[in-house]
Amino acid sequence: MCGIVGYIGHRDPLEIVISGLHRLEYRGYDSAGVAYLPDGAQQIEVIRAVGKIKDLERAVQQKAPVPGIHHVGIGHTRWATHGAPTELNAHPHRSNNGKFAIVHNGIIENYSEIKRRLTEKGYVFSSETDSEVVAHLLEELYEGDFRAAVVRMLEHLQGAYGLCIMCSDHPDMLIAARKGSPIVVGVGSGETIIASDVSAIVNYTNRVIYLKDGDIVTATTSEVDITECNSMPVSRETSEIEWDVEQIEKGGFDHFMLKEIHEQPEAIANAIRGRMILEDGMSVLSGMQMDAFDMARVDRMIIAACGTSYYAGMTGQYFFEEFAGLPTGVEQAAEFRYRNPVIQRDSCMLAISQSGETADTLAAVREAKRKGTRVLGICNVVGSTIARETGAGVYLHAGPEISVASTKAFTCQVAVLALLALGFARTRRMSMEEGRHIVEGLQQLPDLVRRVLETAETIREVAERYASYENFFFIGRGYMYPAALEGALKLKEVSYIHAEGYHAAELKHGPIALLGEQVPVVALAPDTPGKGKTQGNMQECLARKSPVIALATEGDEEIRTHCTDVLFIPKCPEFIATVPVVVVEQLLAYYIARARGCPIDQPRNLAKSVTVE
Ligand code: M6R
């Protein structure tokens, strides 16, 4: 995810900003940049580079800013969302007159509209980003008062932002604002550091102020003034940081896996933000480059992916068939590439990959393209090979996933697949009313996940009691079948326990021979149409003395008669139950692995991105 650093004070601003950017490297990024104001200059200078911070440092040395620059500067690490990772798309972005430089985290949802209007007025854009509109809007609205221009500019923005802004007319001032994207202010002596994350601040001061949504901070070397967006002054508490840097990079969590599990409410909100219209019961996914006519002509969907992305794809199959009545096949990418699959003329392939670099998925994409099929990518990493070669599709906007075990990518993939299926469904049999029901369901997702995360302690207690078992089964039916497969994969990856996912009805066709006291079964039985049948399967497991851990819907007390332990998810529509259920499974796997002392973020033999066959 992108990172922001801004500095105003008595030291060399570039040194502090670059050192802060180094501290933000762990978040993942693909390009970086800084802005500073040479002494006596009317225009801000910007230096940017694709790649690592050391590439930026090299570029800074080459440009060698002369000593005597104002003691204010801003910097950014960019993790591409709108536009490929290039120097021009890297932040900071500058206004045409060179008076303003801005760095931005988040997504400006209405940027196309603003860009169109500003372009008509003669403003020249040099990047493909949504963020650049902020710099030009400031130039348009500026009448000599820096703060007033920022306040007016923010009124134009829809979406999420963490912003840090400098202005050459006011070299003794740095302004930042937040809505939906974190901004922290480090209060030093004779200096202020503004950042998206305390890890960029902690080297200089341990006194920080966490801004709230809607806050605007104006910092000078000696003062920090905070107002709400209506310009009313507010006071925010100053906290003392007590963590060390490594803990801070993990946001205070012990592992990236746990941090990423907890990031899911925000990640899912980013994945669906601005992509649905409630009143029309519709989704809007412009990156697909397909209009209603193109979508209506698709007569078969082929989903290709590997691992966790494959299980998300299986969930997608239920969406496409249930919502749109569109025949859908899910292919293990490795198999698809060699099987000489039969592809009809109006088929469409969805290639799902968090990294966008998985060799087998990429090969499936190339094979499908060779056969003349339209291919869409669902990727998290912008500018990745699959994203580039498909040329059309949907980004997850989940932020970088560092832990080898995929968590937030899965839940965002499921959310995006539901949006895609909704789009296809509305060109077919789905009514506006039914579409609205889907949109309303998807809007609940961040909150549902938040409520599951609140039960983490209970999940940990159950996990610790089961941590010494060496074999597990996960069972489910309907939407819960792919969720069972994903639960088993997560557990084996991080805890090294042998775990198998099965359709609940399949146990009795063989695997039931393995059941017994030493083999717990995780049964996915939330309130969905197949629940009664799954309860029957749970009884079969209990009869063979297997302990049964049920995942059920809050309020279902009767479930206790069918299991040994129970973990609850909040009440929700069937089609989105996968997400809260999988979050429970992620936490279960995490806490079991932790109790066993496993190296959770880097399990043995596994790589984050599998670029070999
Ligand atoms: O980057 P991709 O989504 O293409 O990766 C596919 C699999 O390698 C990946 O999901 C893998 O199964 C994860 N380690 C699961 O946690």
Residues whose N, C-alpha, C, O or C-beta is under 5 A from the ligand:
A	BS01	M6R	C306 G307 T308 S309 I352 S353 Q354 S355 G356 T358 V404 A405 S406 K608 V610
